[in-house]
Amino acid sequence: MPVRLVVADQRPVVRAGLFSFFSDGDAQIVDEAQTAEQLVAKTLVARPDVLLLDVNFPDQTGFEAVETLRAQRYDGRIVFFADVEQQAYFARALAVGADSYLLKKTSRAELLRVVRTLGTVGADPNGSSCSGELRRVASLLRRRSVDPLNPLTARETQVLRHVAFGLSNKEIAASLQLSLDTVKEHVQNILRKLDARDRAQAAVWAVRNKLIT
């Protein structure tokens, strides 16, 4: 059976290109959407094997839409297909449970490979199904601190990396599978230990001390 896809992008030309990409392969587009509201509604009806979506829509971000879908128990694979190449976006994709993040400059062969792999085999628990950048950021966020001058615990260092990527407490909680109250407590401890006024100042400390690169 072909891999069933829903594609979501606010630009008609992108959606038309994707229909062309998948016209003669073993993946089939069963529906399309141009807003976040549409992609949520159509995905819940179609229940595709893979949802291929952009990060930005007129009414909501793709990240927020995926959070809604996961809350509605959609358990298909999520692939962000975007032209935004920022580590903060990769981190947010991980936080909402995406399986891969591909750039729109990705070759047709690579796009087909990822969709086919996710749709027929599923996500590898070790993250090998993710694109290189998504996997690299996942590894970076999990990395333990080995710097004896770092006053933070290993968990606080993980939380700080997420903060430095611009993630909200809610997103950090989802990424690390912690309660929101626990994340808030970690953030307060981080600010206190670093003598930082706010999250932005803590993020600057993280960059200067090469906790993120």
Buried (B, 14 or more C-beta within 10 A) or exposed (E): EBBBBBBBBBEEEBBEBBEEBBEEBEBBBBBBBBBBBBBBEBBBEBEBBBBBBBBBBEEBBBBBBBBBBBEEEBEBBBBBBBEBEEBBBBBBBBBBBBBBBBBBEBEEEEBBEBBBBBBBEEBEEEBEBBBEBBBBBBEBBEBEBEEEEBBBBEBBBBBBBBBBBBBBBEBBBBBBEBEEEBBBBBBEBBBEBBEBEEBEEBBEBBEEBEBBE
